[in-house]
């Protein structure tokens, strides 16, 4: 068994991150497997090295050990580009010049699991217009979902303890695979990284269940293996809302500075016991 924890260095880790890391770490260790780290640092405008160091310190405080050096997404840009080129060669992606404001203003944009579904404004632009605009305008790359889903056919994935789940990637519409300001989206980078790392079991929050449908599609299109998934409940604060990096009171740094024993906290999280005021909830 190979599991992983993949923090983004865009803020301090909080109690929800700790819960996910502990579950992934303990699952691997109980099976005699390996626990790996990945730093999801391709958001150039928000990623900071001090958050990388802080995350490693937090995990050590929890008593978690990992195998090998952490993998960095910023070292894998050529792999993301190669995958995008492969999809482009199959006619499965297209450049999109729309801004978020353009999409939000579209009255024809329905909603899916991740919010507003892209209405396909740029999907059928003439080739000449695409080439002209690509030379001068910022653009992202979107997956032609209808064509991709038709090519992949019926898909499913295994949820630990629950069996097969039928994937419905089409509900997301034409997702972004490479952003205007980043070489790969979360969907593309995470799917490729898990395969490259040999991850057998992905342990992550239940808020990413719908995203797994998209990842299963990309695995099929790119000939990648499909791990087993475990989507755990989310840690929520006293207000009942799931934690975010802006929740300073729940940051691992604040808990450490308050004198909390990190190893004891990890042991409690392993049996779903949270500090007073926090709870586990499914979305």
C-alpha positions in Angstrom: 0.0 0.0 0.0 1.2 3.5 -0.9 -0.6 6.5 0.4 0.2 10.2 0.2 -0.5 13.6 1.7 -0.3 16.5 -0.7 -0.5 19.9 1.0 -0.5 23.2 -1.0 1.9 25.7 0.5 -0.5 28.6 0.3 -1.2 28.8 4.1 -0.8 27.1 7.4 -2.0 23.5 7.8 -5.1 23.2 10.1 -6.8 20.4 12.0 -8.5 19.1 8.8 -5.2 18.6 7.1 -3.9 16.8 10.2 -6.9 14.4 10.2 -6.3 13.5 6.5 -2.5 13.1 7.0 -3.0 10.9 10.0 -5.5 8.6 8.2 -3.2 8.2 5.2 -0.1 7.7 7.3 -1.7 5.1 9.6 -3.3 3.2 6.8 0.0 2.7 5.1 1.9 1.8 8.2 -0.8 -0.7 9.4 -0.4 -2.4 6.0 3.4 -2.4 6.1 3.3 0.1 3.2 4.8 3.5 2.4 3.6 7.0 3.1 4.7 9.7 0.7 4.6 13.5 0.7 3.9 15.7 -2.3 4.1 19.5 -2.3 1.4 20.9 -4.6 3.3 24.1 -5.4 2.5 25.1 -8.9 0.3 28.1 -7.9 3.1 30.5 -8.4 1.3 33.6 -7.1 0.4 32.0 -3.7 2.9 29.2 -3.0 5.6 30.2 -0.4 8.6 28.3 0.8 8.0 29.2 4.4 4.7 27.3 4.2 6.5 24.2 2.9 8.9 24.3 5.9 5.9 24.9 8.2 4.0 21.9 6.8 7.0 19.6 7.3 7.4 20.9 10.9 3.7 20.3 11.6 3.8 16.7 10.4 6.9 16.0 12.5 5.1 17.5 15.5 2.3 15.1 14.9 4.8 12.3 15.0 4.2 11.4 11.3 7.2 10.1 9.3 7.3 9.8 5.5 9.3 7.8 3.1 11.8 9.5 0.8 12.0 13.2 -0.1 8.8 15.0 -0.8 7.8 15.2 -4.5 7.3 18.8 -5.8 4.8 19.5 -8.5 7.0 22.4 -9.7 9.6 19.7 -10.8 7.0 18.0 -13.0 5.9 20.7 -15.4 7.3 18.8 -18.4 5.1 15.8 -17.5 2.0 18.0 -17.4 2.9 19.6 -20.7 3.4 16.1 -22.3 0.0 14.9 -21.1 -1.7 18.0 -22.4 0.0 17.6 -25.7 -1.2 14.0 -25.9 -4.8 15.1 -25.3 -4.4 17.9 -27.7 -3.2 15.5 -30.4 -6.4 13.5 -29.8 -8.5 16.6 -30.4 -9.8 16.5 -26.8 -8.8 19.9 -25.6 -9.3 23.4 -26.9 -8.1 26.9 -25.9 -10.6 29.1 -24.0 -10.3 32.9 -23.9 -13.2 33.5 -21.6 -12.8 35.3 -18.2 -14.6 34.3 -15.1 -16.7 37.4 -15.5 -17.7 36.2 -19.0 -18.7 32.8 -17.7 -20.6 34.3 -14.7 -22.5 36.6 -17.0 -23.6 33.8 -19.3 -27.3 33.1 -18.7 -26.8 29.7 -20.3 -24.3 28.4 -17.7 -26.0 25.6 -15.6 -24.5 24.4 -12.4 -22.7 21.1 -11.7 -20.8 19.5 -8.8 -18.1 22.2 -8.9 -20.3 25.2 -9.6 -21.2 26.9 -12.9 -20.6 24.7 -15.9 -18.7 26.3 -18.8 -21.3 27.0 -21.6 -18.8 26.1 -24.4 -18.3 29.5 -25.8 -14.9 28.8 -27.2 -15.4 25.1 -28.0 -16.3 25.5 -31.7 -14.3 28.6 -32.7 -12.9 28.4 -36.2 -9.2 27.2 -36.3 -8.1 30.4 -37.9 -9.6 32.5 -35.1 -8.2 30.2 -32.4 -4.7 30.6 -33.8 -5.0 34.4 -34.1 -6.3 34.8 -30.6 -3.8 32.4 -29.0 -1.0 34.6 -30.2 -2.3 37.7 -28.4 -4.7 36.7 -25.7 -4.3 34.8 -22.4 -6.1 31.4 -22.5 -6.6 28.3 -20.6 -7.0 24.8 -22.0 -10.3 23.0 -21.5 -11.3 19.3 -22.0 -14.0 18.7 -24.5 -16.0 16.7 -22.1 -18.6 15.3 -24.4 -16.0 14.0 -26.8 -13.7 12.7 -24.0 -16.5 10.9 -22.2 -17.7 9.3 -25.4 -14.2 8.0 -26.1 -13.7 6.7 -22.6 -17.1 5.0 -22.2 -18.6 3.9 -18.9 -16.2 4.3 -16.0 -16.2 3.4 -12.3 -13.9 3.5 -9.3 -13.6 1.7 -6.0 -14.4 3.5 -2.7 -12.8 1.7 0.3 -15.5 -0.2 2.2 -18.3 0.8 -0.3 -17.4 -1.0 -3.5 -17.9 0.4 -7.1 -19.1 3.9 -7.8 -20.1 4.8 -11.3 -18.3 7.9 -12.5 -20.2 10.8 -14.0 -17.5 13.2 -15.3 -19.9 14.8 -17.8 -21.7 16.5 -14.9 -18.6 18.8 -14.6 -18.7 20.1 -18.2 -15.6 21.2 -20.0 -13.2 21.4 -17.1 -9.9 23.4 -17.2 -6.8 21.3 -17.5 -4.2 24.1 -17.8 -5.0 27.5 -16.3 -3.9 30.9 -17.7 -1.6 31.4 -14.7 -0.6 27.8 -14.1 0.7 24.9 -16.3 -1.8 22.4 -15.0 -5.1 22.4 -13.1 -5.6 20.4 -9.9 -7.4 17.7 -11.8 -4.6 17.1 -14.3 -1.7 17.5 -12.0 -3.1 15.3 -9.2 -4.1 12.5 -11.5 -0.7 12.4 -13.2 1.2 12.7 -9.9 -0.7 9.9 -8.1 0.2 7.6 -11.1 3.8 8.7 -11.2 4.2 8.1 -7.4 2.6 4.7 -7.7 -0.1 5.6 -5.2 -2.4 2.6 -4.5 -4.8 4.2 -2.1 -5.8 7.9 -2.2 -7.1 9.2 1.2 -8.7 12.6 1.0 -11.7 14.6 2.1 -15.3 13.9 1.1 -15.4 17.3 -0.6 -13.4 15.7 -3.5 -15.7 12.8 -4.2 -17.1 14.5 -7.3 -13.6 15.4 -8.5 -12.7 11.7 -8.5 -15.1 11.2 -11.4 -13.0 13.6 -13.4 -9.8 11.9 -12.3 -11.1 8.6 -13.4 -11.8 10.0 -16.8 -8.3 11.3 -17.2 -6.9 8.0 -16.1 -8.8 6.3 -18.8 -7.8 8.8 -21.5 -4.1 8.7 -20.5 -3.8 5.0 -19.8 -3.1 5.5 -16.1 -3.9 3.0 -13.2 -6.8 3.7 -10.9 -6.1 3.7 -7.2 -8.6 2.8 -4.5 -10.1 5.9 -2.9 -11.2 6.7 0.6 -13.1 9.9 1.1 -13.2 10.8 4.8 -15.5 13.1 6.7 -14.5 16.8 6.9 -13.4 18.5 10.1 -15.8 21.4 10.9 -15.4 24.2 13.4 -17.7 25.5 16.1 -19.8 27.2 13.4 -20.4 23.9 11.6 -18.5 25.0 8.5 -15.6 23.0 7.2 -12.2 24.4 8.1 -10.2 26.6 5.7 -6.7 28.0 5.9 -8.1 31.3 7.1 -9.3 29.6 10.3 -6.3 30.6 12.5 -7.6 29.1 15.7 -7.5 25.6 14.1 -4.1 26.0 12.6 -1.6 23.4 13.7 0.8 26.2 14.6 -1.7 27.7 17.0 -2.5 24.3 18.6 1.2 23.7 19.1 1.8 27.1 20.6 -1.1 26.5 22.9 0.8 23.5 24.4 -1.1 20.7 22.7 0.9 17.5 22.5 1.1 16.7 18.7 1.5 12.9 19.1 -1.4 12.7 21.5 -3.5 14.8 19.0 -2.6 12.4 16.2 -3.5 9.4 18.3 -6.9 11.0 19.0 -7.5 11.9 15.4 -6.8 8.3 14.4 -9.9 7.2 16.3 -12.0 10.2 15.2 -11.6 12.0 18.5 -11.3 15.8 17.9 -10.6 18.7 20.3 -13.7 20.3 21.9 -15.7 22.4 19.6 -14.8 20.5 16.4 -16.7 17.8 14.6 -16.6 15.4 11.7 -19.3 15.9 9.0 -19.9 14.7 5.5 -20.9 17.4 2.9 
